[in-house]
Amino acid sequence: MADRIHLDSRIRELIVEHGSLRAVARATNIDAGYLSKLLAGAKLSPSTEVLARLGLKRVSFYTTLESRRG
């Protein structure tokens, strides 16, 4: 299974790799303002295309509920 990573963490990795948010925007062809909103959590659920440009894909997973005590 591939490593799980949060969207903001991936954007931060790319900022370190490219030197700035604007450089990431140029490298990924994603608007810097949109990247900034994704990083801040102001925008959620980017498209599959945007995720791919960031080197990510969306994955769903499930977890169990805590048992109910009666």
C-alpha positions as CSV (number, residue, x, y, z in Angstrom):
1,M,0.0,0.0,0.0
2,A,1.3,3.5,-0.8
3,D,2.1,5.9,1.9
4,R,-0.7,8.1,3.2
5,I,-0.1,11.8,3.1
6,H,-2.2,14.8,3.7
7,L,-2.7,17.3,0.9
8,D,-1.1,20.2,2.8
9,S,1.9,18.0,3.6
10,R,2.4,17.2,0.0
11,I,2.2,20.9,-1.0
12,R,4.8,21.7,1.7
13,E,7.0,19.0,0.3
14,L,6.8,20.5,-3.1
15,I,7.5,24.0,-1.7
16,V,10.7,22.6,-0.2
17,E,11.6,20.9,-3.5
18,H,10.9,23.8,-5.7
19,G,11.8,26.7,-3.4
20,S,8.4,28.6,-3.2
21,L,4.7,28.2,-3.7
22,R,4.9,30.2,-6.9
23,A,7.6,27.8,-8.2
24,V,5.3,24.9,-7.4
25,A,2.5,26.6,-9.2
26,R,4.7,27.0,-12.3
27,A,5.9,23.4,-12.1
28,T,2.4,21.9,-11.7
29,N,0.5,24.5,-13.8
30,I,-1.9,25.1,-10.9
31,D,-2.8,28.7,-9.9
32,A,-0.7,29.9,-6.9
33,G,-3.8,31.3,-5.2
34,Y,-5.6,28.0,-5.5
35,L,-2.6,26.2,-4.1
36,S,-2.5,28.6,-1.2
37,K,-6.2,27.9,-0.5
38,L,-5.6,24.2,-0.6
39,L,-2.6,24.6,1.8
40,A,-4.7,26.7,4.2
41,G,-7.6,24.2,4.1
42,A,-9.9,26.9,2.6
43,K,-10.5,24.7,-0.4
44,L,-11.2,21.0,-0.1
45,S,-11.6,18.1,-2.5
46,P,-9.4,19.2,-5.5
47,S,-10.1,17.5,-8.8
48,T,-8.5,14.3,-9.9
49,E,-6.4,16.3,-12.4
50,V,-5.1,18.7,-9.7
51,L,-4.2,15.8,-7.4
52,A,-2.4,14.1,-10.3
53,R,-0.4,17.3,-10.9
54,L,0.6,17.2,-7.3
55,G,1.6,13.6,-7.6
56,L,-1.4,12.3,-5.5
57,K,-4.5,10.3,-6.0
58,R,-7.6,10.2,-3.8
59,V,-8.1,7.0,-1.8
60,S,-11.0,6.1,0.5
61,F,-10.7,4.0,3.5
62,Y,-13.0,2.9,6.3
63,T,-12.5,2.4,10.1
64,T,-14.6,0.8,12.7
65,L,-16.9,2.7,15.1
66,E,-16.2,2.4,18.8
67,S,-18.3,-0.3,20.4
68,R,-21.4,1.1,22.1
69,R,-21.8,0.4,25.7
70,G,-25.3,0.1,27.0
